Amino acid sequence: MKLRTLIIDDEPLAHEIILQYVEEMESIVIIGQCYSALEALNFLRKEPVDLLFLDIKMPKLKGTDFLRILEKKPLVIVTSAFEEYALESFELDVCDYLLKPFRFDRFLKATNKAIDLFQLKNQSHKEDQGENSVAQDQKQELFLKVDKKLIQVNISEIFLLESFGNYVKVWVAEQFYLTPGTLSSFEKQLPVDFIRVHKSYIIHKPYIEYLEGNMVLLKNQQKIPVGKQHRSKIKQVLTKG
């Protein structure tokens, strides 16, 4: 099966490069080319699409704003000359972020990732699993903006998230990454085994050593306070095992 793919970019040269790269691939077929996000909205009302190659800086409507408008999002690979939109894009669940100019090997890596996700989604539909739970189960990494870098962290290795002013400390074992954001924004992205235990803390259930009184001890020996409104929830979660 080929992924029905739409290019959305206001630069004709960007279209040409993607078309050249896609010629080398058997799993992707370009079914349309749009030169603005508004044009793409009209196209998507008429045609089913599996994958978007999406630019960010376009006239009238930015790529990120376009994604927020879409009720049903295809898989998305961002193609942009601007690095500063990467974190915002990953928060909108894009597959990958290609920084222009990109080579064929990097393009191939991104498209293969999209193909794998597409196949997983199709398989899960056949097993009658809901789209939301499937998407959450598939998500294995978080992309964190640290200083001027975008760092990939495996979700399964995260012990704890701690609020720190306008930042969040994402703890992996005994070290942490300091990234801009709020706990609430991270809470929406994380699987169900991450538990809010305090206004300033979210903990990962597999790394809980024990609960004693109003404190949780994690396996890295950190002691985390439990807020009053969260006590019954954490006890219930731990009792269920």
C-alpha positions as CSV (number, residue, x, y, z in Angstrom):
1,M,0.0,0.0,0.0
2,K,1.2,3.5,-0.9
3,L,0.8,6.5,1.3
4,R,-1.3,9.1,-0.4
5,T,0.8,12.2,0.1
6,L,0.3,16.0,-0.2
7,I,3.0,18.6,-0.4
8,I,2.2,22.0,1.2
9,D,4.9,24.6,0.6
10,D,4.9,28.1,-0.8
11,E,8.3,27.5,-2.5
12,P,8.2,25.8,-5.9
13,L,11.8,24.6,-5.4
14,A,10.8,22.7,-2.3
15,H,8.2,20.9,-4.3
16,E,10.8,19.9,-6.9
17,I,13.2,18.5,-4.3
18,I,10.5,16.4,-2.6
19,L,9.2,15.1,-6.0
20,Q,12.7,14.1,-7.0
21,Y,13.2,12.2,-3.7
22,V,9.8,10.5,-3.8
23,E,10.6,9.2,-7.3
24,E,13.2,6.9,-5.6
25,M,10.5,5.4,-3.2
26,E,7.9,2.8,-3.8
27,S,5.7,3.4,-0.7
28,I,4.7,7.0,-1.3
29,V,2.6,8.6,-4.1
30,I,2.1,12.4,-4.4
31,I,-1.6,13.0,-5.1
32,G,-1.5,16.8,-4.8
33,Q,0.7,20.0,-4.4
34,C,-0.5,23.1,-2.6
35,Y,1.3,26.4,-2.3
36,S,-0.6,27.6,0.8
37,A,-2.2,26.2,3.9
38,L,-5.6,27.7,2.8
39,E,-5.3,25.8,-0.5
40,A,-4.5,22.7,1.4
41,L,-7.6,23.0,3.6
42,N,-9.8,23.0,0.5
43,F,-7.9,20.0,-1.0
44,L,-8.3,17.9,2.2
45,R,-12.0,18.5,2.2
46,K,-12.2,16.6,-1.2
47,E,-9.4,14.0,-1.0
48,P,-8.3,11.5,1.7
49,V,-4.6,12.0,2.5
50,D,-2.3,9.7,4.5
51,L,0.8,12.0,4.8
52,L,1.7,15.7,4.6
53,F,5.0,17.3,3.8
54,L,4.3,20.6,5.5
55,D,6.2,23.9,5.5
56,I,5.8,26.2,8.5
57,K,6.4,29.8,7.3
58,M,3.7,30.4,4.7
59,P,1.6,33.5,3.9
60,K,-1.7,34.1,5.7
61,L,-1.7,30.8,7.7
62,K,1.4,29.2,9.3
63,G,1.9,25.4,9.2
64,T,1.5,25.0,12.9
65,D,-1.7,27.0,13.0
66,F,-2.9,24.9,10.0
67,L,-2.3,21.7,12.1
68,R,-4.4,23.1,15.0
69,I,-7.3,23.7,12.7
70,L,-7.4,20.2,11.3
71,E,-9.9,17.9,12.9
72,K,-8.4,14.7,11.5
73,K,-4.7,15.0,11.0
74,P,-2.8,12.8,8.5
75,L,0.8,11.8,9.4
76,V,2.9,15.0,9.1
77,I,6.5,15.5,8.2
78,V,7.5,19.2,8.6
79,T,9.9,20.6,6.1
80,S,11.2,24.0,7.3
81,A,14.2,26.3,7.0
82,F,13.5,27.5,10.6
83,E,14.7,25.5,13.6
84,E,12.8,27.5,16.2
85,Y,9.4,25.8,15.3
86,A,10.6,22.3,16.0
87,L,9.5,22.0,19.6
88,E,6.0,23.5,18.8
89,S,5.7,21.1,15.9
90,F,6.6,18.0,17.9
91,E,4.0,19.1,20.5
92,L,1.5,18.8,17.7
93,D,2.5,15.2,17.1
94,V,4.3,15.5,13.8
95,C,6.3,12.4,12.7
96,D,9.5,14.3,12.0
97,Y,11.1,17.7,11.4
98,L,13.3,18.1,8.4
99,L,15.4,21.2,8.4
100,K,16.0,22.7,4.9
101,P,18.1,22.0,3.0
102,F,17.9,18.2,3.8
103,R,19.6,15.4,2.1
104,F,18.0,12.2,0.7
105,D,19.2,10.0,3.5
106,R,17.5,12.2,6.1
107,F,14.4,12.4,4.0
108,L,14.4,8.6,3.7
109,K,14.7,8.2,7.5
110,A,11.7,10.5,8.1
111,T,9.5,8.9,5.5
112,N,10.3,5.4,6.7
113,K,9.2,6.5,10.2
114,A,5.9,7.7,8.7
115,I,5.4,4.5,6.8
116,D,6.0,2.4,10.0
117,L,3.5,4.5,11.9
118,F,1.0,4.2,9.1
119,Q,1.3,0.4,9.2
120,L,1.0,0.3,12.9
121,K,-2.2,2.4,12.8
122,N,-3.7,0.2,10.2
123,Q,-2.9,-2.9,12.2
124,S,-4.4,-1.4,15.3
125,H,-7.6,-0.5,13.5
126,K,-8.0,-4.0,12.4
127,E,-7.7,-5.1,16.0
128,D,-10.6,-2.6,16.8
129,Q,-8.5,-0.4,19.1
130,G,-9.3,3.2,19.5
131,E,-7.2,5.8,17.7
132,N,-6.4,7.8,20.8
133,S,-5.2,4.9,22.9
134,V,-3.1,3.5,19.9
135,A,-1.4,6.9,19.4
136,Q,-0.5,7.1,23.0
137,D,0.8,3.5,23.1
138,Q,3.0,4.2,20.0
139,K,4.6,7.2,21.4
140,Q,8.0,6.2,22.7
141,E,9.9,9.5,22.8
142,L,9.7,13.0,24.0
143,F,11.6,15.8,22.2
144,L,12.9,18.4,24.7
145,K,14.3,21.8,23.9
146,V,17.4,22.2,26.1
147,D,19.4,25.4,25.5
148,K,19.5,25.6,21.7
149,K,19.3,21.8,21.2
150,L,16.4,19.5,20.6
151,I,17.0,16.3,22.6
152,Q,15.2,13.0,22.2
153,V,14.4,11.2,25.5
154,N,12.9,7.8,25.8
155,I,9.6,8.0,27.8
156,S,10.2,4.7,29.5
157,E,13.4,6.1,31.1
158,I,11.7,9.1,32.7
159,F,11.4,8.9,36.5
160,L,9.8,12.2,37.2
161,L,8.8,15.6,35.9
162,E,9.2,18.6,38.2
163,S,7.8,22.1,37.8
164,F,10.5,24.8,37.9
165,G,9.1,28.3,37.3
166,N,8.5,28.6,33.5
167,Y,10.5,25.4,33.0
168,V,10.1,21.7,33.7
169,K,12.9,19.4,35.0
170,V,12.6,16.0,33.2
171,W,14.4,13.5,35.4
172,V,16.1,10.5,33.9
173,A,17.7,8.5,36.7
174,E,19.8,11.0,38.7
175,Q,20.1,13.7,36.0
176,F,17.6,16.1,34.6
177,Y,16.9,18.1,31.4
178,L,15.6,21.6,32.0
179,T,13.1,22.5,29.2
180,P,10.6,25.4,28.8
181,G,7.0,24.5,29.4
182,T,4.4,23.5,32.0
183,L,3.6,20.3,33.7
184,S,0.1,20.5,32.3
185,S,1.4,20.6,28.7
186,F,3.6,17.5,29.4
187,E,0.7,15.7,31.2
188,K,-1.3,15.7,27.9
189,Q,1.5,14.0,26.0
190,L,2.4,11.3,28.5
191,P,1.0,7.7,28.9
192,V,-1.4,6.8,31.7
193,D,1.3,5.4,33.9
194,F,2.5,8.9,34.6
195,I,0.7,10.2,37.7
196,R,0.2,13.7,38.9
197,V,0.9,13.6,42.7
198,H,1.4,17.3,43.4
199,K,0.9,20.6,41.6
200,S,4.7,20.5,41.0
201,Y,5.3,16.8,40.3
202,I,4.4,14.1,37.9
203,I,5.9,10.6,38.7
204,H,6.3,7.5,36.6
205,K,4.6,4.5,38.2
206,P,7.3,1.8,37.4
207,Y,9.9,3.9,39.3
208,I,7.9,4.1,42.6
209,E,9.6,2.3,45.5
210,Y,6.9,2.9,48.1
211,L,4.4,5.3,49.5
212,E,4.7,6.4,53.1
213,G,2.4,9.0,54.6
214,N,2.5,12.0,52.4
215,M,5.7,11.1,50.6
216,V,6.6,8.8,47.6
217,L,10.1,7.3,47.4
218,L,11.3,6.7,43.9
219,K,13.9,4.1,42.9
220,N,16.5,6.8,42.4
221,Q,16.0,7.6,46.1
222,Q,14.2,10.9,45.4
223,K,11.4,11.7,47.9
224,I,8.4,13.4,46.4
225,P,5.5,15.1,48.3
226,V,2.0,14.0,47.6
227,G,-0.6,16.8,47.6
228,K,-3.9,16.4,49.5
229,Q,-6.1,16.3,46.4
230,H,-3.9,13.6,44.9
231,R,-3.6,11.2,47.8
232,S,-6.6,9.0,47.1
233,K,-5.6,8.7,43.4
234,I,-2.0,7.6,44.1
235,K,-3.2,5.0,46.7
236,Q,-5.8,3.7,44.3
237,V,-3.2,3.4,41.5
238,L,-0.7,1.6,43.8
239,T,-3.3,-0.8,45.2
240,K,-4.3,-1.9,41.7
241,G,-0.7,-2.8,41.0
